[in-house]
Amino acid sequence: MPHSVEVRALQVCGLPLVVRRSGTGPVVVCLHATGHGARDFDRLAWRLGGDFTFIAIDWPGQGDSPREAEPASAGRYADLVGGVLEGLGLKDVLLLGNSIGGAAAILCAANHADRVRGLVLCNSGGLIPANPLISIFCRHMARRFERGAAGDPAFPQWFARYYRRVLPRPDAAWRREEIVAGGVHAAPVLAEAWHSFAEPAADIRPVLRRLPTPILFAWGLRDRILPWFLVRGLARRIPGARIACFDAGHSAFLEMPEAFDAAFLDFIGSLPRPGA
């Protein structure tokens, strides 16, 4: 049953960052992929908001948050998440991060271990080596989005085709259409993010290996940008990590909601109770 959503702007790192809050219970902080928005998690919150409080953040220049001068990157977003946790006085939270949101979740957990009780990494960025081939691909994608931001008339059609591959399953159609409609608006931030993915600092595998935080890898196997075969070896070597794979693209919580919810709840059930 849908729950009411409180939308508010928090002053975080000098920026009015918009967050969406709904539900009641232990807190899950949700971090979206670049070019998406906090609305990605509305239906997850509708389904599970009777048991959890969901706080979803709009990154700068996406959703309802204004743009900022600082370029988009996982490191910048991790700082913003830390500011939200501190500003709202949140502890014992679960961080659920998708794509760049997953990378931000990892870095935030490293910086605020006393506030984070678990990580759900949905096709997370930061876990593939930034080798020359990867860097070339990332810069190619960044140029695509730079052309879109500059008004390339072919961009909207290309972006629509691209997102049919990013979120291929019917359950995600509602959100895919919204993301595609906002593609031109989000293009400048997408270009910044893709440039950041090409940098050596984008590889945060050493940070992940040092984390004591319980982790669920919730991976869509149809993802062509962050394919599971490049991540599975790392995931299997993380002590105690859980793995759930889905016949989905980039965001299993949008594409296979029932299967994702089951894996999510099973993982939550394995964690110590908040404050324990």
C-alpha positions as CSV (number, residue, x, y, z in Angstrom):
1,M,0.0,0.0,0.0
2,P,1.4,3.5,-0.9
3,H,2.8,5.6,1.9
4,S,2.9,9.4,2.0
5,V,6.2,10.9,0.8
6,E,7.8,13.8,2.6
7,V,9.9,15.9,0.2
8,R,12.3,18.4,1.8
9,A,15.6,20.2,1.0
10,L,18.5,19.8,3.4
11,Q,21.5,22.1,3.5
12,V,24.3,19.7,2.8
13,C,27.9,20.8,2.0
14,G,26.5,24.3,1.0
15,L,23.8,22.8,-1.3
16,P,20.0,22.4,-0.9
17,L,19.9,18.7,-1.4
18,V,16.4,17.2,-1.9
19,V,15.4,14.0,-0.1
20,R,12.3,11.9,-0.2
21,R,11.3,10.2,3.1
22,S,8.5,7.7,3.6
23,G,7.6,4.6,5.7
24,T,8.4,3.7,9.3
25,G,11.1,1.5,10.9
26,P,14.8,1.0,10.5
27,V,16.3,3.5,8.0
28,V,17.3,2.6,4.5
29,V,19.1,5.4,2.6
30,C,18.7,5.0,-1.1
31,L,21.3,6.3,-3.6
32,H,20.4,6.4,-7.3
33,A,22.3,5.9,-10.6
34,T,23.5,9.0,-12.5
35,G,20.7,10.5,-14.6
36,H,18.0,8.8,-12.5
37,G,16.6,10.3,-9.3
38,A,15.2,9.5,-5.9
39,R,11.9,8.5,-7.5
40,D,13.7,5.3,-8.5
41,F,12.9,4.0,-5.0
42,D,9.3,5.2,-4.6
43,R,7.8,1.8,-5.4
44,L,10.2,0.0,-3.2
45,A,9.2,2.3,-0.4
46,W,5.5,1.7,-1.2
47,R,6.0,-2.1,-1.0
48,L,8.2,-2.2,2.2
49,G,7.5,1.1,3.9
50,G,5.4,-0.6,6.5
51,D,8.6,-2.1,7.9
52,F,11.3,0.4,7.0
53,T,11.9,4.2,6.7
54,F,13.2,5.0,3.2
55,I,15.2,8.1,2.6
56,A,16.1,8.6,-1.0
57,I,18.5,11.4,-2.1
58,D,18.3,13.4,-5.4
59,W,21.9,14.0,-6.5
60,P,22.7,17.5,-7.6
61,G,21.2,18.4,-11.0
62,Q,19.0,15.3,-10.9
63,G,15.4,14.9,-9.6
64,D,14.5,18.1,-7.7
65,S,18.0,19.0,-6.5
66,P,19.7,22.0,-8.2
67,R,23.0,21.7,-10.0
68,E,26.3,22.6,-8.3
69,A,29.7,23.7,-9.4
70,E,31.4,20.6,-8.0
71,P,31.6,17.9,-10.8
72,A,29.7,14.7,-10.3
73,S,31.7,11.8,-8.9
74,A,31.3,9.0,-6.4
75,G,33.6,10.8,-4.0
76,R,31.6,13.9,-4.1
77,Y,28.3,12.0,-3.6
78,A,29.8,10.1,-0.7
79,D,30.5,13.4,1.0
80,L,26.9,14.4,0.4
81,V,25.5,11.2,1.9
82,G,27.7,11.7,4.9
83,G,26.3,15.2,5.3
84,V,22.7,13.8,5.1
85,L,23.5,11.2,7.8
86,E,25.0,13.8,10.1
87,G,22.3,16.4,9.3
88,L,19.5,14.0,10.1
89,G,21.3,12.4,13.0
90,L,21.0,8.9,11.4
91,K,22.7,5.8,12.8
92,D,22.4,2.1,12.1
93,V,21.3,2.8,8.5
94,L,21.4,0.5,5.6
95,L,22.8,2.1,2.4
96,L,21.2,0.9,-0.8
97,G,23.2,2.2,-3.8
98,N,22.8,1.7,-7.5
99,S,25.6,2.3,-10.0
100,I,27.4,5.5,-8.9
101,G,25.2,5.3,-5.9
102,G,26.8,2.0,-5.0
103,A,30.2,3.5,-5.2
104,A,29.1,6.4,-3.0
105,A,27.7,3.9,-0.5
106,I,31.0,2.1,-0.3
107,L,33.0,5.3,0.3
108,C,30.4,6.6,2.8
109,A,30.5,3.4,4.7
110,A,34.3,3.6,4.9
111,N,34.1,7.2,6.2
112,H,31.1,6.7,8.6
113,A,31.4,3.1,9.7
114,D,29.8,4.0,13.0
115,R,26.6,5.0,11.2
116,V,26.2,2.2,8.6
117,R,25.0,-1.3,9.5
118,G,24.9,-2.8,6.0
119,L,25.3,-2.2,2.2
120,V,23.1,-3.3,-0.6
121,L,25.1,-2.8,-3.8
122,C,22.9,-2.9,-7.0
123,N,25.2,-3.0,-10.0
124,S,27.6,-0.8,-8.2
125,G,30.2,1.4,-9.8
126,G,33.8,1.5,-8.6
127,L,34.5,-2.3,-8.7
128,I,36.0,-2.5,-12.2
129,P,39.7,-1.6,-12.8
130,A,40.1,1.8,-14.5
131,N,42.5,0.4,-17.1
132,P,43.2,2.1,-20.5
133,L,40.4,0.3,-22.3
134,I,37.8,1.1,-19.7
135,S,39.0,4.8,-19.6
136,I,38.6,5.1,-23.4
137,F,35.1,3.8,-23.2
138,C,34.1,6.1,-20.3
139,R,35.5,9.1,-22.1
140,H,33.6,8.1,-25.3
141,M,30.4,7.9,-23.2
142,A,31.2,11.3,-21.7
143,R,31.5,12.9,-25.1
144,R,28.1,11.4,-26.1
145,F,26.5,13.2,-23.1
146,E,28.5,16.4,-23.8
147,R,26.9,16.4,-27.3
148,G,23.5,15.9,-25.8
149,A,24.0,18.8,-23.4
150,A,25.1,21.0,-26.4
151,G,21.8,20.3,-28.2
152,D,22.7,17.4,-30.5
153,P,19.3,16.7,-32.2
154,A,20.1,13.0,-32.4
155,F,20.7,12.7,-28.7
156,P,17.1,12.1,-27.5
157,Q,16.6,9.2,-29.8
158,W,20.0,7.7,-29.0
159,F,19.3,8.1,-25.2
160,A,15.9,6.3,-25.6
161,R,17.5,3.4,-27.4
162,Y,20.3,3.3,-24.8
163,Y,17.8,3.1,-21.9
164,R,15.9,0.3,-23.4
165,R,19.1,-1.7,-22.9
166,V,19.8,-0.2,-19.4
167,L,16.4,-1.0,-18.0
168,P,15.0,-3.7,-20.4
169,R,12.3,-5.3,-18.3
170,P,8.6,-4.3,-18.5
171,D,8.3,-3.6,-14.7
172,A,10.8,-0.7,-15.1
173,A,8.9,0.9,-18.1
174,W,7.3,3.6,-15.9
175,R,10.6,4.8,-14.6
176,R,12.5,4.3,-17.9
177,E,10.1,6.7,-19.6
178,E,10.6,9.3,-17.0
179,I,14.4,9.0,-17.2
180,V,14.4,9.2,-21.0
181,A,12.2,12.3,-20.8
182,G,14.7,14.0,-18.6
183,G,17.8,12.9,-20.6
184,V,18.7,16.3,-22.0
185,H,18.4,17.9,-18.6
186,A,20.6,15.3,-17.0
187,A,23.2,15.1,-19.9
188,P,25.7,17.6,-18.3
189,V,25.8,15.7,-15.1
190,L,26.1,12.4,-16.9
191,A,29.0,13.7,-18.9
192,E,30.8,14.8,-15.6
193,A,30.1,11.4,-14.1
194,W,31.4,9.4,-17.0
195,H,34.6,11.5,-17.1
196,S,35.1,10.6,-13.4
197,F,34.7,6.9,-14.2
198,A,37.8,7.2,-16.4
199,E,40.0,8.4,-13.6
200,P,42.2,6.0,-11.5
201,A,40.4,7.1,-8.3
202,A,37.2,5.5,-9.7
203,D,38.6,2.1,-8.8
204,I,37.6,1.7,-5.1
205,R,38.0,-2.1,-4.8
206,P,40.7,-1.7,-2.1
207,V,38.2,0.3,0.0
208,L,35.5,-2.4,-0.4
209,R,38.0,-5.1,0.7
210,R,38.7,-3.3,3.9
211,L,35.1,-2.7,4.9
212,P,33.8,-4.7,7.9
213,T,30.2,-3.8,6.9
214,P,27.9,-6.7,5.8
215,I,27.2,-6.6,2.1
216,L,24.6,-7.8,-0.3
217,F,25.6,-7.8,-4.0
218,A,22.2,-7.5,-5.9
219,W,23.2,-7.8,-9.5
220,G,21.3,-7.7,-12.8
221,L,22.9,-10.1,-15.2
222,R,21.8,-8.3,-18.3
223,D,23.9,-5.2,-17.5
224,R,26.3,-4.4,-20.3
225,I,27.9,-1.5,-18.6
226,L,28.8,-3.2,-15.3
227,P,28.7,-6.9,-16.2
228,W,28.7,-9.4,-13.4
229,F,31.6,-11.4,-14.8
230,L,33.9,-8.5,-14.1
231,V,32.8,-8.2,-10.5
232,R,31.9,-11.8,-9.4
233,G,35.5,-12.8,-8.4
234,L,35.8,-9.8,-6.1
235,A,32.3,-10.3,-4.6
236,R,33.0,-14.0,-3.9
237,R,36.2,-13.1,-2.0
238,I,34.5,-10.6,0.4
239,P,34.1,-12.5,3.7
240,G,30.4,-13.1,4.6
241,A,29.1,-11.2,1.5
242,R,25.8,-12.4,0.1
243,I,25.1,-12.5,-3.6
244,A,21.7,-12.3,-5.4
245,C,21.7,-12.3,-9.2
246,F,18.6,-11.3,-11.3
247,D,17.6,-11.6,-14.9
248,A,17.6,-7.8,-15.1
249,G,19.6,-4.9,-16.4
250,H,21.0,-2.1,-14.4
251,S,18.5,-1.8,-11.5
252,A,16.9,-5.1,-10.3
253,F,14.8,-3.3,-7.7
254,L,13.0,-1.6,-10.6
255,E,12.9,-4.5,-13.0
256,M,12.3,-7.5,-10.8
257,P,10.6,-6.1,-7.7
258,E,9.3,-9.3,-6.1
259,A,12.6,-11.2,-6.4
260,F,14.6,-8.2,-5.3
261,D,12.4,-7.6,-2.2
262,A,12.8,-11.3,-1.2
263,A,16.6,-11.0,-1.4
264,F,16.6,-7.7,0.4
265,L,14.5,-8.9,3.3
266,D,16.6,-12.1,3.6
267,F,19.7,-10.0,3.9
268,I,18.1,-7.6,6.4
269,G,17.1,-10.7,8.4
270,S,20.7,-11.8,8.6
271,L,21.9,-8.5,10.2
272,P,22.1,-7.7,13.9
273,R,19.2,-5.6,15.1
274,P,19.8,-1.8,15.1
275,G,21.5,-0.7,18.3
276,A,22.5,-4.3,19.2
